[in-house]
Amino acid sequence: ENSQLVRRMADEERLKHELEMAAEVQRRLFPECPPDIPSVELYGICHPARGVGGDFYDFVTLGEGKVGVAVADVAGKGISAALLMSIVQASLRSQAQAVNGRVTDLVSTMNRLLHRSTGASGYASFFYAQYEECSGLLTYVNAGHNPPLLIRAAGASEIERAAAASGSTPFGGPDSAVYLDAPGVN
């Protein structure tokens, strides 16, 4: 009985160590800090319930004052969800530059890549937005994720005031909070 107990304790200790290593690898997949875009404040943080999991966010610097923001939730919990999350991140980072701002093309390509890697049993909800600093334009697509909340502080920039004067305020009024709903299935 003692030898079985010692083996079980050793197995549990090994599993605990592997989970700690997986959690460290996953922490390194999240951005260390958001990109510095003067007209926007970006923040992100994730605390998986079980140390590792399928929740995901990322910032992708696209050059020319453009930045991509992604939020996703992979089906499942634990290490299997973390592995799928790494596929979502790799797909995003490898494809974001290639689609040249066509956010729906990006999500379609990512969907094909994820399906190829997981089959029908693995899936993720995904939201992606691309912000262009020079125009103040935010383009986004939602693939089944809860609508994110955009919070705009008082004091519109020159670009936002010009857009408001033309009748198309990209982010709503000052001191506004807007759900980024997208038409179609959410």
C-alpha positions as CSV (number, residue, x, y, z in Angstrom):
1,E,0.0,0.0,0.0
2,N,2.8,2.4,0.8
3,S,4.5,1.8,-2.6
4,Q,1.2,2.5,-4.4
5,L,0.7,5.7,-2.3
6,V,4.2,6.8,-3.1
7,R,3.7,6.2,-6.9
8,R,0.4,8.0,-6.8
9,M,2.0,11.0,-5.0
10,A,4.8,11.0,-7.6
11,D,2.3,10.9,-10.4
12,E,0.4,13.8,-8.9
13,E,3.5,15.8,-8.4
14,R,4.6,15.2,-12.0
15,L,1.1,16.2,-13.3
16,K,1.3,19.4,-11.1
17,H,4.7,20.2,-12.5
18,E,3.5,19.7,-16.1
19,L,0.5,22.0,-15.4
20,E,2.8,24.6,-14.1
21,M,4.9,24.4,-17.2
22,A,1.9,24.6,-19.4
23,A,0.6,27.6,-17.5
24,E,4.0,29.3,-18.0
25,V,4.0,28.5,-21.8
26,Q,0.5,29.9,-22.1
27,R,1.4,33.1,-20.2
28,R,4.1,33.7,-22.7
29,L,1.5,33.5,-25.6
30,F,-0.3,36.5,-24.2
31,P,1.1,39.9,-25.2
32,E,3.5,41.4,-22.6
33,C,2.1,44.9,-23.2
34,P,-0.3,46.5,-25.7
35,P,1.0,48.4,-28.7
36,D,1.5,52.1,-28.2
37,I,-1.1,53.8,-30.2
38,P,-1.5,57.5,-29.2
39,S,-5.2,57.8,-29.9
40,V,-6.3,54.6,-28.2
41,E,-5.7,52.9,-24.8
42,L,-5.6,49.1,-25.1
43,Y,-5.5,46.7,-22.1
44,G,-5.7,43.0,-21.7
45,I,-5.5,40.4,-18.9
46,C,-6.4,36.8,-18.6
47,H,-6.5,34.6,-15.5
48,P,-7.5,31.0,-16.5
49,A,-9.7,29.3,-13.9
50,R,-7.6,26.1,-13.9
51,G,-4.2,27.7,-14.5
52,V,-4.4,26.9,-18.2
53,G,-7.4,27.3,-20.5
54,G,-8.9,28.5,-23.8
55,D,-9.5,32.1,-23.1
56,F,-7.4,34.3,-25.4
57,Y,-6.7,37.9,-26.4
58,D,-4.0,39.4,-28.6
59,F,-2.8,42.6,-30.1
60,V,-1.3,42.5,-33.6
61,T,0.8,45.4,-34.8
62,L,0.0,45.8,-38.5
63,G,2.2,48.8,-39.4
64,E,1.2,52.2,-40.8
65,G,-0.7,53.1,-37.5
66,K,-2.9,50.0,-37.7
67,V,-3.4,47.5,-34.9
68,G,-5.5,44.3,-34.7
69,V,-7.3,43.3,-31.5
70,A,-8.5,39.7,-31.0
71,V,-10.6,38.1,-28.2
72,A,-11.5,34.4,-28.3
73,D,-12.8,31.6,-26.2
74,V,-11.9,28.1,-27.2
75,A,-14.3,25.3,-26.3
76,G,-13.3,23.2,-23.3
77,K,-11.0,23.7,-20.3
78,G,-7.5,22.8,-19.3
79,I,-4.6,21.7,-21.4
80,S,-6.7,20.7,-24.5
81,A,-8.3,24.1,-24.6
82,A,-4.9,25.8,-24.2
83,L,-3.5,23.8,-27.1
84,L,-6.4,24.9,-29.3
85,M,-5.9,28.4,-28.2
86,S,-2.3,28.2,-29.4
87,I,-3.6,27.2,-32.8
88,V,-5.9,30.2,-32.8
89,Q,-3.0,32.5,-32.0
90,A,-0.7,31.0,-34.6
91,S,-3.4,31.3,-37.2
92,L,-4.1,34.9,-36.3
93,R,-0.5,36.0,-36.3
94,S,0.3,34.2,-39.5
95,Q,-2.7,35.5,-41.4
96,A,-3.4,39.0,-40.1
97,Q,-0.9,40.8,-42.4
98,A,-1.7,38.7,-45.4
99,V,-5.4,39.7,-45.6
100,N,-4.6,43.4,-45.8
101,G,-7.5,44.6,-43.7
102,R,-10.2,42.2,-44.9
103,V,-11.3,41.0,-41.5
104,T,-13.9,38.6,-42.8
105,D,-11.2,36.9,-45.0
106,L,-9.0,36.6,-41.9
107,V,-11.7,34.9,-39.9
108,S,-12.7,32.6,-42.7
109,T,-9.1,31.5,-43.2
110,M,-8.6,31.0,-39.4
111,N,-11.8,28.9,-39.3
112,R,-10.5,26.6,-42.1
113,L,-7.1,26.2,-40.3
114,L,-8.7,25.4,-36.9
115,H,-11.2,22.9,-38.5
116,R,-8.3,21.2,-40.3
117,S,-6.4,20.9,-37.0
118,T,-9.3,19.8,-34.7
119,G,-12.2,18.4,-36.8
120,A,-15.8,19.3,-35.9
121,S,-15.3,18.8,-32.2
122,G,-13.0,21.7,-31.6
123,Y,-14.3,25.3,-32.0
124,A,-13.8,28.8,-30.7
125,S,-15.8,32.0,-30.5
126,F,-13.7,34.8,-31.9
127,F,-13.9,38.6,-32.2
128,Y,-11.4,40.6,-34.2
129,A,-11.2,44.4,-34.7
130,Q,-8.7,46.4,-36.8
131,Y,-8.1,50.0,-35.8
132,E,-6.6,52.6,-38.2
133,E,-5.2,55.5,-36.3
134,C,-5.1,58.0,-39.2
135,S,-8.8,57.7,-40.0
136,G,-10.1,56.6,-36.6
137,L,-11.9,53.7,-38.4
138,L,-12.6,50.5,-36.5
139,T,-13.5,47.5,-38.6
140,Y,-14.5,44.4,-36.9
141,V,-16.0,40.9,-37.3
142,N,-17.6,38.7,-34.7
143,A,-17.6,34.9,-35.1
144,G,-19.9,33.8,-32.3
145,H,-18.3,35.7,-29.4
146,N,-20.1,37.9,-26.9
147,P,-20.1,41.5,-28.2
148,P,-17.1,43.4,-26.7
149,L,-17.7,46.8,-25.2
150,L,-16.0,49.9,-26.7
151,I,-15.7,52.7,-24.2
152,R,-15.0,56.2,-25.5
153,A,-13.8,58.9,-23.2
154,A,-14.9,62.6,-23.4
155,G,-12.9,64.8,-25.7
156,A,-13.1,63.7,-29.3
157,S,-9.9,63.9,-31.4
158,E,-9.8,66.0,-34.6
159,I,-10.5,62.9,-36.7
160,E,-13.5,62.0,-34.6
161,R,-14.9,65.6,-34.7
162,A,-14.5,65.6,-38.5
163,A,-16.3,62.3,-38.7
164,A,-19.1,63.6,-36.5
165,A,-19.4,66.7,-38.7
166,S,-19.9,64.4,-41.7
167,G,-22.6,62.4,-39.9
168,S,-20.6,59.2,-39.3
169,T,-19.2,59.1,-35.8
170,P,-17.2,55.9,-35.7
171,F,-17.4,55.4,-31.9
172,G,-20.6,57.1,-30.8
173,G,-20.7,60.2,-28.8
174,P,-18.4,61.4,-26.1
175,D,-18.4,59.4,-22.8
176,S,-20.2,56.6,-24.6
177,A,-20.1,52.8,-24.1
178,V,-21.1,50.8,-27.2
179,Y,-21.5,47.1,-27.7
180,L,-19.8,46.1,-30.9
181,D,-22.6,44.0,-32.2
182,A,-22.2,42.6,-35.7
183,P,-25.0,41.5,-38.0
184,G,-25.5,37.7,-38.6
185,V,-25.1,34.8,-36.2
186,N,-23.4,35.8,-32.9
